[in-house]
Amino acid sequence: MKIESIVTIKKELKHLPKEELIELCLRLGKFKKENKAMLTYLLFQADDEQGYISAVQETVDELFDEMNTYSYFYMKKTIRKILKQIRQYIRFSKNKTTEVELLLYFCEKLLQLKPSIFNNTTLTNIYERQIESIQKKIGALHEDLQFDYNQRIVELESLE
């Protein structure tokens, strides 16, 4: 089966009646958890970006609280899982400030971990890559936001 391009799908969707579009969205939501999460964001949370950020931060807090910190092996697995989930939430939003906020929060949580992530090379590299990524993304934001976020990065670096 040949999978059609987004442009072709968009053209076809324009010709469908409202009821069929609703039915297609519901069918799409049944197949994958990610699709359902995306629909939830678009329908209920897209209007309140700050509320969305807070909800994601609560989820991240829960994941960090459940982390097994007795072994760096389990810490690495959990941290990668959390980062993957954060990236998924970022893709839903497509808002650059949301992306920077969530990644900064992730880095803050990494620094609070006991034992320290700086005793493990892999965890240190994950942290440093995220800081570099944040700095690149900050460059695309408004000057006032750039200043605020750069201040937060300086604060993070002072905690290291």
C-alpha positions in Angstrom: 0.0 0.0 0.0 1.3 3.4 -1.0 1.1 6.1 1.7 0.0 9.4 0.4 1.7 12.7 1.2 0.3 15.2 3.7 -0.6 17.6 0.8 -2.8 14.9 -0.8 -4.4 14.0 2.5 -5.1 17.6 3.2 -6.8 18.1 -0.1 -8.9 15.0 0.4 -9.9 16.0 4.0 -11.2 19.4 2.6 -13.9 17.5 0.7 -15.2 15.4 3.6 -18.3 16.4 5.6 -17.9 17.4 9.3 -19.3 14.1 10.6 -16.8 12.0 8.6 -14.0 14.2 9.9 -15.0 13.6 13.5 -15.2 9.9 12.8 -11.7 9.9 11.3 -10.3 11.8 14.2 -11.8 9.3 16.7 -10.5 6.3 14.8 -7.1 7.9 14.7 -7.2 8.4 18.4 -7.9 4.8 19.0 -4.8 3.4 17.3 -2.0 5.0 19.2 -1.6 6.6 22.6 0.4 9.4 21.0 -2.4 10.3 18.7 -4.8 10.4 21.6 -2.4 12.6 23.5 -2.1 15.0 20.5 -5.8 15.2 20.2 -6.1 15.9 23.9 -3.6 18.8 23.6 -5.2 20.3 20.6 -8.8 20.1 22.0 -8.2 20.9 25.7 -4.8 22.5 26.3 -3.7 24.4 23.3 -5.5 27.6 24.5 -3.7 27.6 27.8 0.0 27.2 27.1 1.1 28.1 30.7 -1.3 25.5 32.1 0.1 22.9 29.6 3.6 23.7 30.8 2.6 23.3 34.4 0.9 20.0 33.7 3.9 18.6 31.9 6.2 19.8 34.7 4.0 17.9 37.2 4.3 14.8 35.1 8.1 15.2 34.9 8.1 15.6 38.7 6.3 12.4 39.2 8.7 10.6 36.8 11.7 11.9 38.6 10.2 11.0 42.0 9.7 7.4 40.8 13.3 7.1 39.6 15.5 4.3 41.0 18.6 6.3 42.1 20.5 3.3 43.5 22.2 2.6 40.2 23.4 4.9 37.5 22.2 2.3 35.0 18.6 2.7 36.0 19.0 6.5 36.3 20.2 6.7 32.7 17.3 4.6 31.5 14.7 6.7 33.3 16.3 10.0 32.3 16.3 9.0 28.7 12.6 7.9 29.0 11.7 11.3 30.6 13.6 13.2 27.9 11.8 11.3 25.2 8.5 12.1 26.8 9.3 15.8 27.1 10.3 15.9 23.4 6.9 14.4 22.6 5.1 17.1 24.6 7.2 19.7 22.8 6.2 18.4 19.4 2.5 18.8 20.4 3.0 22.4 21.2 5.4 23.7 18.5 5.9 26.8 20.7 9.6 27.7 21.1 9.1 29.2 24.6 7.3 26.1 25.7 10.2 24.0 24.4 12.8 26.1 26.2 10.8 26.1 29.5 10.4 22.4 29.5 14.0 21.7 28.7 15.2 24.1 31.3 13.0 22.5 33.9 14.4 19.1 32.9 17.9 20.4 33.4 17.0 21.8 36.8 15.6 18.4 37.8 18.8 16.7 36.7 20.9 19.0 38.9 18.7 18.2 41.9 19.3 14.5 41.6 21.1 12.6 44.3 23.6 11.0 43.6 25.0 13.8 41.3 24.8 13.3 37.6 28.3 14.7 37.3 29.7 11.4 38.7 28.6 9.7 35.5 29.9 10.6 32.1 26.7 9.6 30.2 24.4 11.6 32.4 26.8 14.6 32.3 26.8 14.4 28.5 23.0 14.3 28.4 22.8 17.4 30.6 25.4 19.3 28.5 23.7 18.4 25.2 20.4 19.8 26.6 22.1 23.0 27.7 23.6 23.5 24.2 20.3 22.7 22.6 18.5 25.3 24.8 21.1 27.9 24.0 20.5 27.4 20.2 16.8 27.6 20.7 17.0 30.8 22.8 18.6 32.5 19.8 15.4 32.4 17.9 13.3 34.0 20.6 12.5 37.7 21.4 15.3 39.7 23.0 13.6 40.0 26.4 13.0 36.3 26.5 16.6 35.6 25.5 17.8 37.7 28.4 15.5 35.9 30.9 16.4 32.4 29.7 20.1 33.2 29.5 19.9 34.3 33.1 18.3 31.0 34.0 21.1 29.1 32.2 23.7 31.1 34.2 21.9 30.1 37.4 22.0 26.5 36.3 25.7 26.7 35.6 26.3 28.2 39.1 24.5 25.1 40.6 26.8 22.7 38.8 
